[in-house]
């Protein structure tokens, strides 16, 4: 289940970047594509967010990355799970 979930997350992250984004942000694409495990993908969310924000705006990027973040449910050690931010209204 972990391997399948990891690959689903990887594919979702690459899909968010899209064809144009994978060319424009080749380094991010490469890091996502070759991430060793689900924890590495967890830490790459910020890079994907930055790439999306550069092309689509921050609000759109935040919503899309949140959908991917939700996919990590049950796949990470408890210390890596997302916590609600006091900054979000």
Secondary structure as the mmCIF struct_conf table of DSSP 4:
data_model
#
loop_
_struct_conf.conf_type_id
_struct_conf.id
_struct_conf.beg_label_comp_id
_struct_conf.beg_label_asym_id
_struct_conf.beg_label_seq_id
_struct_conf.end_label_comp_id
_struct_conf.end_label_asym_id
_struct_conf.end_label_seq_id
HELX_RH_AL_P HELX_RH_AL_P1 UNK A 2 UNK A 24
TURN_TY1_P TURN_TY1_P1 UNK A 25 UNK A 25
HELX_RH_AL_P HELX_RH_AL_P2 UNK A 26 UNK A 33
TURN_TY1_P TURN_TY1_P2 UNK A 34 UNK A 34
BEND BEND1 UNK A 37 UNK A 37
HELX_RH_AL_P HELX_RH_AL_P3 UNK A 38 UNK A 56
HELX_RH_AL_P HELX_RH_AL_P4 UNK A 58 UNK A 70
TURN_TY1_P TURN_TY1_P3 UNK A 71 UNK A 75
BEND BEND2 UNK A 76 UNK A 76
HELX_RH_3T_P HELX_RH_3T_P1 UNK A 78 UNK A 80
BEND BEND3 UNK A 81 UNK A 81
TURN_TY1_P TURN_TY1_P4 UNK A 86 UNK A 87
#
